[in-house]
């Protein structure tokens, strides 16, 4: 299936999973585009999927966990060398925390005030800034 594209490019979703005032981020593995960068986990929305369905599928595929994706918290847009993306960050609850890493080589629960110390993907930076502001 092809990804859904809008006027800005591919539509991508990101999980905002918060536990004890910490948020889950994942580092892209060495064989991935933008390897070594940190991101809020997620992926491209496929044709026929809602953002919530897409995020739940991506978390199953990339981490082997079931989740419930909720409302959109914030949006971000960014143009990388490999394309333009519109990123939707959704409130997400994991049904379990036994994460199996397939495309990432590391995950961390990070205090939102410390997100600036991680090399986040450019599209994820405005989301991190939003989280820091609303958590104050």
Helices and strands as residue ranges (DSSP letters): E 5-6, E 9-16, E 18-19, E 22-28, E 38-39, E 42-44, H 51-63, E 67-80, E 83-94, E 104-111, G 112-117, H 122-135
